[in-house]
Amino acid sequence: MTEYGRGPGSEPWHPEDPLYGDGGWGGQQAHAGQQSPYGGQPQHYPQQSQQQYGDWEQHPQGGYEQHHGQQQYAYYDEQGQLRYADGHAQQQYDQQYAGHAPQQYHQGTWDAAGTHGEVPYAADPGDPYGQQPVAYGGEQPDFYGTEDAYPPPEPPGRRREPEPAPQQDALAEEEEQHPFFTGADDEDDEDDDDPKGRRGGGRGKDGKKGKGGEGAKKRRNGFACLVVCLVFGGGAATVGYFGWHFVQNRFGASPDYAGSGNGETVTVQIPKGAGGYEIGRRLKEAGVVKSVDAFVHAQSQNSKGDTIQAGAYTLKKEMSAASCVLLMLDPKSQANVVVTPGERAAAVYVALDKKLGLSAGSSKKIAKAEYKNLGLPSYANSNSKIMDPLEGFLYPGTYPAAKGMKPDAILKQMVAAAKEEYANYNLVAEAKKYDLENPLQVITVASLVQAEGKTHDDFRKMAEVIYNRLKPTNTETNRLLQFDSTFNYLKGTSNIHISLAEINSNQNPYNTYTQKGLPPGPIGNPGEDALKAALNPTDEGWIYFVATDGVNNTEFAKTNAEFEKLREKFNATSGH
């Protein structure tokens, strides 16, 4: 038996056989000189007796013949006809075996009575299907029946062209089945809203959508595309808008007005410690400059731009940044009141009246009536004999004072500045250190130092003179300060030539020639240097001092004899 037939002869495969047309399984390999699929081993028939029929090469079968010592091999042409290598057609094969009935072999004999049974093949080691337990012709599994199996071999005449790949239109139609494009969600909503289950498009008798349904589908697709376009378009517009502003702010010229203003005046307050950007922000809010960056740039271009101080400025609206900087540097634009170190409260009231355009004495009356509401510390006004409760608490500095502002509001700012500064020192502990009664006396000492001293070095020596004269052991002055500054404060003057008769006849608590100890309160508003000197005096034994030139040169002495020499020098200089 050969690979081309099933019977004992050269019987071809039946066209309905699953392996019909597989001409390249064994024959072509043999033709190419390769080993037969059966490896030259004898075939066995498990369903019959275990009789071996010898070698295939010793019994040539039908399907090929030996001519001139060579074997002829059969093959199928393009029309499915069986041919041989010597050119004989299938008709020769049919004539050769015409009239021979199929024979059945039973125990070594052939049965010619009818068709023979199918003879099973023995398993072939090289055949992937040869290891199956069921012989050929029995109930064996269909290896080509699975979905992923390779298609069975077919003769050339029955081969079909491969199916074309699905077209793009089909893919697009499949994509449109997504609810986003088809509007299926909307249709479901319509079904929920419609109690009768009707849809807007309607359906025909056959259940298909009418024209109205197709139109609704197109409208939904168009609306979805419109939403997508709006989202992407809006995003692009937003990015472009902010990008343009970023480029303008980073590389473009800052917006600015032209000229020196439109004539309308406005007062702008600049707080203490404000930098260029903070000043520019306040100016922009007041309508003076057009942009903060323009002012910062103009300030940096002016060599004196960084000298602009805190305070109030009377400016014009819609000024160019450069002209604004120039006007702020001009003292005429500064609507401020300046409190100088050692200045008395009475002088501050006068300055306020002038800046605010008030009648003389207005600020003093308001201070006397409202001092309890201005935020004084608890230790202030601790002596009922104090002439002015605000004395010593109007801290030196520059304060805005433009027309229309209230005096009490400005005074409140000065008191707040004093409290903030004094809070930096532990005045309670410092008072105990120098045998003083309370923090108010520390400020009083500082005001005396500020009034009598001329330089920083004088301040420390002057503080020692005060503490030495206040000592109970002082036998030189017997705890009398004998300061002209306290008597001048009492009189509201600043004379350096005071007669002994005038001094000795006055018993006011502020007259330190007749009253021992410190005056009831400060005699001015001390600055930072005088306060620090009061807390850090020298320790050299100074107890006397004389302004020998009557103005700036102050000399100190430790004994009364040295003091008399200094007084003679003063008299000689002043003409007395």
C-alpha positions, 0 to 999 in steps of 0.5 A: 500500500502506498501513500496515494491509495488505500487498497492493495493496488494502486487505487487513488484516493476518493475525492471526498477523502479529507486528505484528497489532493495532498500530493506532496506528503510523501511522493515529492519527498521521495522524488527529491531523494529524501526519505519516505515518510514511513522511513522504509519501515513495514506497515502494520494493520492493527484491526487484522492479524499481526501479519507483516507484508514485507518491505514497501520497496519489494512490492511496488504498488499502484500509483507508480511503476518501474520503467527501465529500472526507474520508478514513475511518480504520480501527481495532480495537475491544475485540473485535478487530473492524476498524472505520472512522471512519464506523461500518462494521464489518469485514463491510463490508470483507469484502463489498467484497472478497469473491470477489477472489482475491489477485493477483500483480504481475509487471513492471507486471501483476497475477498472479491465478493465486494468492497474491502474494508478500510485498512488502517495505517500504522503510526508514522513517526514523522506524521504529526497525526500518526500517533493518534490511537484511532486508525484511519477510517475509524472515528478519529478527531477532525484536525481541521474542524477547529476555528484556529486550525490551518485549512486542509490541503486542496487540489489546485483546481479547487483552490480559492482566492483569499478573502479581501481585507475589510474596507475602510468604510466598514471600519468607519461604520463599526466605529460609529457604533460607539454610543458617543457617535451614534447617540445611543445614550440619548435614545435610551434617555428618550425611551425613559422619558417616553412612557409609550416607548416611542422614539423621535425618529420613528420606525416603520412597520418592519422595525427599521428607523425612519428618516427622522431617526437617521436625521437625529443620528446625524444631528448628534454626530454633528453636535459631538464634533462641535463640542470637541471643536469648542473644547480644543478651540477654547483651550488654544485661545486660552493658551494664546491669550496667556502666552501673549500676556507673558511675552508682553510682561516679560519682554514688552515695554511696561504701560506708562502715562506721558507727561506730568499729570492731568492736573488733579492732585492726590495724596499717597501714603507710603508706609515705613519700609516700603520698597519699589514694588510696594510704592508702585502698587500704591501709586497705581491704586491712586491713579498716579502711574499706569503700571508698577513695573514702569515706576520700578524701572523709572526709580532704578534709572534715577540715581536718587530713586532709592532715597524716597522715604516713607510719608505722604506725597501730594502728587498728580494723577496720570503722571509718567513714571519718571516725572513721578519719581522726580516729584517724590524727590522734591520736598514740596511734594512731601505732605509729611510732618517730621518729628526730630529727636528731642523735639517737644510735643508742643512743636509737633502740634504746631507743625500739624496745624500748619500741614493740615491747614488748621487754626493754631492750637487745634492739634494741642487741644485734641491731644489734651482731650484724646490722649487716653484714646491714642494707645499710650502704654500703661506706664505713661502718665504715671505722675499727676504733675506731668505737663503733657501726657504725650511727651516722650511718646511722639516718636521721631520720624516722618508721618503723613500729614496731608490736608483732610487728615485728622490730627488724632489719627496722626498722633496715634501713629506716632504713639504706636511707633514709640511703643514699638520702639520701646518694646525692644528694650526691657525698660522695667529691668533697666529701671531697677538696674539704675535705681529708677522707679518705672520705665517712664523715668528711663524715658525721662532720663533719655529726654534729658540726655537728648536735650543736654548732649550734643554728640553720641559720646556726650550722650553716654557721659551725660547719662552718667552725670544724671545717675551720679547726681541722683545718688543719695551719696551725692554731696556735690549737688545734693541730688539736684540735677540743676539742668537749664533744659528742664527750666526752659521746658517749664517756660517753653523757651530755649535760653542758655542765659538764665538768671539765678534769681529767676531760677531760685524763685521758681518752685515748679516740679520741672525746675531741677534747680530747686527740686531734687530728682527727676522732673515728673516726666520727659521734657522731649521725645528722645531718639534711639541714640539717646535712649541707648546711651541712657541704658549704657552710660560711662563709668568714669566719675563724671558729675559736672558739664559745661557747654563752653562755647555755648553751642556744640562743645560740651566739657565734663568735670569730676570735681567742683574745682574743675567745674569752676574752671569750665564755667570761667571758660564759658563766661569768657566765651559768651562775654559775661 
